Amino acid sequence: MTESVRKSKLPVIVIAASLGAVGIIVAIVLATRGGGDTKPASKPAANTAEVQHHLEQAASRISDGRLVGAGNDSALDHLLAAKRLAPDDPNVKAQLRALADTFERLGDGAAQSNDLAEAAAHFQAALTAEPDRASAKTKLEAVENRARGAR
């Protein structure tokens, strides 16, 4: 009976952790949006306005829970668009890092629940946000190995 109680509480714990992670991202987005003039002198104003637009759209998508998905209108899509426009912008980097943290935590929860496909998708999303994230790469490989072993 204890085993079934633990299994029934796990989805609640994963959902609570996911909501907490989204809350953290929203806080980071709000904190970095108002943080002074970060516009480099050499960047054209239109480029800066576009980057800001994508950052605002990403914040909106995060608050709506649309972290990733089809249609090029998710938080990840907007942050990647901002990165293409301003690859060295510290706000863009911080928000991509925070989103990658969230995806990695979601992947950890899915892996613990033995939902390997979901875990792999989250770890891949973390790597899309931050391609050099070694921890997500290692976890993705481990999940893929577990999935191959389960066949």
CYANA upper distance limits for C-alpha pairs under 8 A (distance plus 0.5 A):
  1 MET  CA      5 VAL  CA      6.84
  2 THR  CA      6 ARG  CA      6.73
  3 GLU  CA      7 LYS  CA      6.76
  4 SER  CA      8 SER  CA      6.58
  5 VAL  CA      9 LYS  CA      6.77
  6 ARG  CA     10 LEU  CA      6.77
  7 LYS  CA     11 PRO  CA      8.16
  8 SER  CA     12 VAL  CA      8.17
  9 LYS  CA     13 ILE  CA      6.77
 10 LEU  CA     14 VAL  CA      6.65
 10 LEU  CA    113 SER  CA      7.95
 11 PRO  CA     15 ILE  CA      6.57
 12 VAL  CA     16 ALA  CA      6.56
 13 ILE  CA     17 ALA  CA      6.57
 14 VAL  CA     18 SER  CA      6.60
 14 VAL  CA    106 LEU  CA      8.04
 14 VAL  CA    109 GLY  CA      6.30
 14 VAL  CA    110 ALA  CA      8.37
 15 ILE  CA     19 LEU  CA      6.67
 16 ALA  CA     20 GLY  CA      6.64
 17 ALA  CA     21 ALA  CA      6.64
 17 ALA  CA    106 LEU  CA      8.47
 18 SER  CA     22 VAL  CA      6.74
 18 SER  CA    102 THR  CA      7.91
 18 SER  CA    105 ARG  CA      8.12
 18 SER  CA    106 LEU  CA      6.87
 19 LEU  CA     23 GLY  CA      6.67
 20 GLY  CA     24 ILE  CA      6.81
 21 ALA  CA     25 ILE  CA      6.82
 21 ALA  CA    102 THR  CA      6.11
 21 ALA  CA    105 ARG  CA      8.42
 22 VAL  CA     26 VAL  CA      6.69
 22 VAL  CA     62 ILE  CA      7.38
 22 VAL  CA     63 SER  CA      8.00
 22 VAL  CA     65 GLY  CA      7.92
 22 VAL  CA    102 THR  CA      7.57
 23 GLY  CA     27 ALA  CA      6.72
 24 ILE  CA     28 ILE  CA      6.73
 25 ILE  CA     29 VAL  CA      6.56
 25 ILE  CA     62 ILE  CA      7.95
 25 ILE  CA     95 GLN  CA      7.97
 25 ILE  CA     98 ALA  CA      6.44
 25 ILE  CA     99 LEU  CA      7.22
 25 ILE  CA    102 THR  CA      8.32
 26 VAL  CA     30 LEU  CA      6.60
 26 VAL  CA     59 ALA  CA      7.15
 26 VAL  CA     62 ILE  CA      7.11
 26 VAL  CA     63 SER  CA      6.94
 27 ALA  CA     31 ALA  CA      6.52
 28 ILE  CA     32 THR  CA      6.53
 28 ILE  CA     95 GLN  CA      7.69
 28 ILE  CA     98 ALA  CA      8.15
 29 VAL  CA     33 ARG  CA      6.50
 29 VAL  CA     59 ALA  CA      6.57
 29 VAL  CA     95 GLN  CA      7.08
 30 LEU  CA     34 GLY  CA      7.33
 30 LEU  CA     59 ALA  CA      8.24
 31 ALA  CA     35 GLY  CA      7.20
 32 THR  CA     91 ASN  CA      6.65
 33 ARG  CA     55 LEU  CA      8.44
 33 ARG  CA     56 GLU  CA      8.49
 33 ARG  CA     91 ASN  CA      8.23
 38 THR  CA     89 ASP  CA      8.42
 39 LYS  CA     43 LYS  CA      7.53
 39 LYS  CA     48 THR  CA      7.25
 43 LYS  CA     47 ASN  CA      7.24
 43 LYS  CA     48 THR  CA      7.37
 44 PRO  CA     48 THR  CA      7.03
 45 ALA  CA     49 ALA  CA      6.60
 46 ALA  CA     50 GLU  CA      6.65
 47 ASN  CA     51 VAL  CA      6.70
 47 ASN  CA     85 LEU  CA      7.23
 47 ASN  CA     86 ALA  CA      8.48
 48 THR  CA     52 GLN  CA      6.63
 49 ALA  CA     53 HIS  CA      6.57
 50 GLU  CA     54 HIS  CA      6.78
 50 GLU  CA     82 ALA  CA      7.97
 50 GLU  CA     85 LEU  CA      8.34
 51 VAL  CA     55 LEU  CA      6.70
 51 VAL  CA     81 ALA  CA      8.31
 51 VAL  CA     82 ALA  CA      5.34
 51 VAL  CA     83 LYS  CA      8.47
 51 VAL  CA     85 LEU  CA      7.00
 51 VAL  CA     86 ALA  CA      7.48
 52 GLN  CA     56 GLU  CA      6.61
 52 GLN  CA     82 ALA  CA      8.31
 53 HIS  CA     57 GLN  CA      6.63
 54 HIS  CA     58 ALA  CA      6.51
 54 HIS  CA     78 HIS  CA      5.50
 54 HIS  CA     79 LEU  CA      6.87
 54 HIS  CA     81 ALA  CA      7.35
 54 HIS  CA     82 ALA  CA      6.17
 55 LEU  CA     59 ALA  CA      6.72
 55 LEU  CA     78 HIS  CA      7.27
 55 LEU  CA     79 LEU  CA      6.86
 55 LEU  CA     82 ALA  CA      7.34
 55 LEU  CA     92 VAL  CA      7.79
 56 GLU  CA     60 SER  CA      6.76
 57 GLN  CA     61 ARG  CA      6.67
 57 GLN  CA     75 ALA  CA      7.57
 57 GLN  CA     78 HIS  CA      7.00
 58 ALA  CA     62 ILE  CA      6.58
 58 ALA  CA     74 SER  CA      7.41
 58 ALA  CA     75 ALA  CA      4.60
 58 ALA  CA     76 LEU  CA      7.55
 58 ALA  CA     77 ASP  CA      8.37
 58 ALA  CA     78 HIS  CA      5.86
 58 ALA  CA     79 LEU  CA      6.67
 59 ALA  CA     63 SER  CA      6.76
 59 ALA  CA     75 ALA  CA      7.42
 60 SER  CA     64 ASP  CA      6.77
 60 SER  CA     75 ALA  CA      8.23
 61 ARG  CA     65 GLY  CA      6.62
 61 ARG  CA     66 ARG  CA      5.44
 61 ARG  CA     67 LEU  CA      6.97
 61 ARG  CA     73 ASP  CA      8.38
 61 ARG  CA     74 SER  CA      6.42
 61 ARG  CA     75 ALA  CA      5.55
 62 ILE  CA     66 ARG  CA      6.13
 62 ILE  CA     67 LEU  CA      6.16
 62 ILE  CA     75 ALA  CA      6.31
 66 ARG  CA     74 SER  CA      5.92
 66 ARG  CA     75 ALA  CA      6.73
 67 LEU  CA     74 SER  CA      5.98
 67 LEU  CA     75 ALA  CA      5.31
 67 LEU  CA     76 LEU  CA      6.47
 67 LEU  CA     99 LEU  CA      8.36
 68 VAL  CA     74 SER  CA      5.46
 68 VAL  CA     75 ALA  CA      6.72
 68 VAL  CA     76 LEU  CA      6.14
 68 VAL  CA     77 ASP  CA      7.78
 68 VAL  CA    125 ALA  CA      8.26
 69 GLY  CA     73 ASP  CA      8.07
 69 GLY  CA     74 SER  CA      6.37
 70 ALA  CA     74 SER  CA      8.08
 72 ASN  CA     77 ASP  CA      5.91
 72 ASN  CA     78 HIS  CA      8.12
 73 ASP  CA     77 ASP  CA      6.38
 73 ASP  CA     78 HIS  CA      7.13
 74 SER  CA     78 HIS  CA      6.88
 75 ALA  CA     79 LEU  CA      6.68
 76 LEU  CA     80 LEU  CA      6.57
 76 LEU  CA     96 LEU  CA      8.12
 76 LEU  CA     99 LEU  CA      8.10
 76 LEU  CA    129 ALA  CA      7.35
 77 ASP  CA     81 ALA  CA      6.71
 78 HIS  CA     82 ALA  CA      6.70
 79 LEU  CA     83 LYS  CA      6.63
 79 LEU  CA     92 VAL  CA      7.06
 79 LEU  CA     95 GLN  CA      7.94
 79 LEU  CA     96 LEU  CA      7.01
 80 LEU  CA     84 ARG  CA      6.75
 80 LEU  CA     96 LEU  CA      8.46
 80 LEU  CA    129 ALA  CA      7.75
 81 ALA  CA     85 LEU  CA      6.98
 82 ALA  CA     86 ALA  CA      6.50
 82 ALA  CA     87 PRO  CA      8.06
 82 ALA  CA     92 VAL  CA      7.12
 83 LYS  CA     87 PRO  CA      4.99
 83 LYS  CA     88 ASP  CA      8.09
 83 LYS  CA     89 ASP  CA      8.04
 83 LYS  CA     92 VAL  CA      6.71
 83 LYS  CA     93 LYS  CA      8.10
 86 ALA  CA     92 VAL  CA      8.24
 87 PRO  CA     92 VAL  CA      8.15
 87 PRO  CA     93 LYS  CA      8.29
 88 ASP  CA     92 VAL  CA      8.29
 88 ASP  CA     93 LYS  CA      7.78
 89 ASP  CA     93 LYS  CA      6.82
 90 PRO  CA     94 ALA  CA      6.51
 91 ASN  CA     95 GLN  CA      6.64
 92 VAL  CA     96 LEU  CA      6.65
 93 LYS  CA     97 ARG  CA      6.57
 94 ALA  CA     98 ALA  CA      6.65
 95 GLN  CA     99 LEU  CA      6.61
 96 LEU  CA    100 ALA  CA      6.55
 96 LEU  CA    129 ALA  CA      5.95
 96 LEU  CA    130 GLU  CA      7.21
 97 ARG  CA    101 ASP  CA      6.65
 97 ARG  CA    129 ALA  CA      7.53
 97 ARG  CA    130 GLU  CA      7.05
 98 ALA  CA    102 THR  CA      6.87
 99 LEU  CA    103 PHE  CA      6.77
 99 LEU  CA    126 ALA  CA      7.76
 99 LEU  CA    129 ALA  CA      7.53
100 ALA  CA    104 GLU  CA      6.55
100 ALA  CA    125 ALA  CA      7.65
100 ALA  CA    126 ALA  CA      4.67
100 ALA  CA    127 LEU  CA      7.63
100 ALA  CA    129 ALA  CA      6.09
100 ALA  CA    130 GLU  CA      6.89
101 ASP  CA    105 ARG  CA      6.71
101 ASP  CA    126 ALA  CA      7.55
102 THR  CA    106 LEU  CA      6.66
102 THR  CA    126 ALA  CA      8.36
103 PHE  CA    107 GLY  CA      6.56
103 PHE  CA    122 HIS  CA      5.54
103 PHE  CA    123 PHE  CA      6.81
103 PHE  CA    125 ALA  CA      6.86
103 PHE  CA    126 ALA  CA      5.71
104 GLU  CA    108 ASP  CA      6.66
104 GLU  CA    122 HIS  CA      6.76
104 GLU  CA    123 PHE  CA      6.06
104 GLU  CA    126 ALA  CA      6.38
104 GLU  CA    136 ALA  CA      6.83
105 ARG  CA    109 GLY  CA      6.82
106 LEU  CA    110 ALA  CA      6.73
106 LEU  CA    119 ALA  CA      7.68
106 LEU  CA    122 HIS  CA      6.80
107 GLY  CA    111 ALA  CA      6.52
107 GLY  CA    118 GLU  CA      7.43
107 GLY  CA    119 ALA  CA      4.58
107 GLY  CA    120 ALA  CA      7.27
107 GLY  CA    121 ALA  CA      8.00
107 GLY  CA    122 HIS  CA      5.32
107 GLY  CA    123 PHE  CA      6.12
108 ASP  CA    112 GLN  CA      6.68
108 ASP  CA    119 ALA  CA      7.16
109 GLY  CA    113 SER  CA      6.79
109 GLY  CA    119 ALA  CA      8.02
110 ALA  CA    114 ASN  CA      6.68
110 ALA  CA    115 ASP  CA      5.57
110 ALA  CA    116 LEU  CA      7.18
110 ALA  CA    118 GLU  CA      6.50
110 ALA  CA    119 ALA  CA      5.34
111 ALA  CA    115 ASP  CA      6.10
111 ALA  CA    116 LEU  CA      6.10
111 ALA  CA    118 GLU  CA      8.27
111 ALA  CA    119 ALA  CA      5.74
111 ALA  CA    143 VAL  CA      7.64
115 ASP  CA    119 ALA  CA      6.69
116 LEU  CA    120 ALA  CA      6.51
116 LEU  CA    143 VAL  CA      6.54
116 LEU  CA    144 GLU  CA      8.11
116 LEU  CA    146 ARG  CA      8.24
116 LEU  CA    147 ALA  CA      6.93
117 ALA  CA    121 ALA  CA      6.74
118 GLU  CA    122 HIS  CA      6.82
119 ALA  CA    123 PHE  CA      6.69
119 ALA  CA    140 LEU  CA      8.19
119 ALA  CA    143 VAL  CA      7.64
120 ALA  CA    124 GLN  CA      6.52
120 ALA  CA    140 LEU  CA      6.08
120 ALA  CA    143 VAL  CA      6.84
120 ALA  CA    144 GLU  CA      7.60
121 ALA  CA    125 ALA  CA      6.67
122 HIS  CA    126 ALA  CA      6.74
123 PHE  CA    127 LEU  CA      6.83
123 PHE  CA    136 ALA  CA      5.87
123 PHE  CA    137 LYS  CA      7.68
123 PHE  CA    139 LYS  CA      7.53
123 PHE  CA    140 LEU  CA      6.10
124 GLN  CA    128 THR  CA      6.69
124 GLN  CA    136 ALA  CA      8.05
124 GLN  CA    137 LYS  CA      8.39
124 GLN  CA    140 LEU  CA      7.49
125 ALA  CA    129 ALA  CA      6.78
126 ALA  CA    130 GLU  CA      6.58
126 ALA  CA    131 PRO  CA      8.19
126 ALA  CA    133 ARG  CA      8.12
126 ALA  CA    136 ALA  CA      7.00
127 LEU  CA    131 PRO  CA      4.97
127 LEU  CA    132 ASP  CA      7.53
127 LEU  CA    133 ARG  CA      6.67
127 LEU  CA    136 ALA  CA      6.94
127 LEU  CA    137 LYS  CA      7.45
133 ARG  CA    137 LYS  CA      7.00
134 ALA  CA    138 THR  CA      6.64
135 SER  CA    139 LYS  CA      6.66
136 ALA  CA    140 LEU  CA      6.44
137 LYS  CA    141 GLU  CA      6.73
138 THR  CA    142 ALA  CA      6.74
139 LYS  CA    143 VAL  CA      6.63
140 LEU  CA    144 GLU  CA      6.61
141 GLU  CA    145 ASN  CA      6.62
142 ALA  CA    146 ARG  CA      6.68
143 VAL  CA    147 ALA  CA      6.61
144 GLU  CA    148 ARG  CA      6.72
145 ASN  CA    149 GLY  CA      6.68
146 ARG  CA    150 ALA  CA      6.69
147 ALA  CA    151 ARG  CA      7.21
